[in-house]
Amino acid sequence: MNFPVTKHKILVGAADKQIESINDRTVNLIVTSPPYPMIEMWDEIMGKQNQAIVNAQAVSNGSLSFELMHQELDKIWTQLERVLAPGGFACINIGDATRTINENFSLYNNHSRIVSSFIKLGFTNMPNIIWRKQTNAPNKFMGSGMLPAGAYVTLEHEWILIFRKGGKRIFKTDDAKEKRRESAFFWEERNIWFSDLWDLKGTKQKIQSAESRNRSAAYPFELPYRLINMYSVKGDTVLDPFLGTGTTTLAAIASERNSIGVEIDSSFVKIVDENVSNAAPAQLNRYIQNRIEQHKVFLYNRGNDAKKNEIKHFNPHLNLPVMTSQETGIKLSYLSSVDKLKDGGFEACYTEIAKSEHFALKKHKITNQELINF
């Protein structure tokens, strides 16, 4: 039996220049989190792209700085439209910014500016997701404390903007249709993933060895993993033009997708290498195992609820009952190896999950939060 293999490229340099090497319509999904305009940690790297940004900041012109920064991102969005295949999706994680300039505190709406750019490029804006970033901060306000007319709402969420290029993706051949069936997700996963409000903990931001910054602004693994499984199928190519520490690459590897990552800071290549070697294959395989385990917990909990209807469908590949006929084709694989390639990328090989390897069912209920925190 021939088991699947996926390829994962790492391109180093400015995103707009590196994406020029990617052929038209060869990417199926874009998942990324760009630098956030008007967030101070990104000022230097944005200023390096355009001296006019530095000049605008020097005279405290916030609105001009905001617009010039977004014009730099617009160059990337134009390239993404070119490389994305018809029916493909672009998922952009972005936070709005607050900043005080000349003693004037203001909100800078990054998400709405990006929505405007994508619509001008011909994309369709699909329902977006609000990522509520859990925080333990005791102070939930900004400004003048308990005095009215001077306090400001704290931003505790970011956006995951969802865009589609053209109409619905068409799966024409029998092979394409089969790949789509194999890439299906569990019914109970669908109910969590396709909510427009995600409660996900952030991830560790501090980094030591990058040249351009000491914080990564990385999102948690669960975020790109969900998006990749929601909006692509096995064998597709996922592009992240702002790769950072390589979380999108890891999620693509775990999902049996190919990937291309672009990172402007060459010192991040070592960080990506370390993250892949630390997580693959053992940690990623545990994540895949956990999906099966969580499905078994779902079956156990539902089976013990007399008010719920009987589960009538069965997945022969996983040897498990499933809620719908669309889940009967799901195939999950383990990673057998992830090897570093001479060009700096990775090759991932997979093997079929043996039915005898499935974990025993836990005899207690498990919360959605426990699943999210895995």
Sequence and secondary structure as in RCSB ss.txt:
>XXXX:A:sequence
MNFPVTKHKILVGAADKQIESINDRTVNLIVTSPPYPMIEMWDEIMGKQNQAIVNAQAVSNGSLSFELMHQELDK
IWTQLERVLAPGGFACINIGDATRTINENFSLYNNHSRIVSSFIKLGFTNMPNIIWRKQTNAPNKFMGSGMLPAG
AYVTLEHEWILIFRKGGKRIFKTDDAKEKRRESAFFWEERNIWFSDLWDLKGTKQKIQSAESRNRSAAYPFELPY
RLINMYSVKGDTVLDPFLGTGTTTLAAIASERNSIGVEIDSSFVKIVDENVSNAAPAQLNRYIQNRIEQHKVFLY
NRGNDAKKNEIKHFNPHLNLPVMTSQETGIKLSYLSSVDKLKDGGFEACYTEIAKSEHFALKKHKITNQELINF
>XXXX:A:secstr
    EEEEEEEES HHHHGGGS TT EEEEEE    TT GGGHHHHHHH HHHHHHHHTT HHHHHHHHHHHHHH
HHHHHHHHEEEEEEEEEEE  EEEEETTEEEEE HHHHHHHHHHHTT EE   EEEEE    S  EEESTTSTTS
EEE   EEEEEEEESSS     SHHHHHHHHHT   HHHHHHHTSSEEEE     B SS SS SB     THHHH
HHHHHH  TT EEEESS TTSHHHHHHHHTT EEEEEES TTHHHHHHHHHHHHTTHHHHHHHHHHHHHHHHHHH
HHHT TTS    EEETTTTEEESSGGGTT   EEEEEEEE TTS EEEEEEE  GGGS    SS   HHHHHT 
